[in-house]
Structures are given as structure tokens and as C-alpha cells.
Amino acid sequence: MSDVKIYTVMSDELSPPIKGEGFCTDMVRYSDYAALEAKRDALAAENATLKTFIDNDCWVIDPDRDSYIDAAQCLPDTPATDAFLREQMAKGVEMFAKAASDKASSCSLKVHAGYWTHAKESAQDFAAKLRAGEAV
């Protein structure tokens, strides 16, 4: 991937114009931004796989006791990875919420529409809890 180029443009020449952000605005091409997002997502997925592997399959020698301990006990906190994974899960739940909303809109029976509306609202609530780290 080539390096991302940063372009400076006049704020009032953007569509729509950006008011109150200063005289100039730094921009990147969407294709460069999308490539960076894809690279970030791939690295985060690898990191999550490695974290799971360490949690489940690795052991470390404890020289004080001359024995092995579970490597998960030595694993440092990974808040960025954890937040990224929660965000990915929340996006999946929001996809379900959108599908439930579409179902509610197309139902002819009020009771079925109510069911799908409740499912949508529950999914949106769960997605918010996932992002906040309150549900997993």
C-alpha cells in the first residue's frame, strides 16, 4: 500500500462547505482511508487470534516454583483490541436491529410488528452495552 497523502483544501470549497473549522482543512482520499481501515481491521483480527491462542494454549515457566503457569496470567491488558472487538460485535448486532426494523415496517399484523420493534430496540440496547464493555 502506498503512503497516505494528506491534501490541504480551502474549507469553503468542500461540498458541503465546512464553516468555522478554519481557513484550510486537511483531507485524505477515501480510497487511502479505506485501505488504512482494511489494514487496521486485518491487524486487529490477527491480534485477537493471537490473544485467544495465548489465553487457551500457552504456558510460561515460573522459575520461583519450578513449574508452568497459564500464560494468560502474564498477558498484558489489551484495551484497544478489546474495544475493537466489541465494536465489531456491536456492528453485527446493529445489522440485526436494522433487519428487525425492516421486518417491523413490513408486517401487516400489529402483534408481529410489535415483536420486531421490540427485537430492534433490544438489539440496539445490547449493541450499546457491547460498546461500553457491559456485555459480552
Buried (B, 14 or more C-beta within 10 A) or exposed (E): EEEEEEEEEEBEEEEEEBEEEEEEBEBEEEEBEEBEEEEEEEEBBEBBEEBEEBEEEBBBEEEEEEEEEBBBEEEEEBEEBBEBBBEBBBEEBBEBBEBBBEBBEEBEEEEEBEBBBEBBBBBBEBBBBBBEEEBE
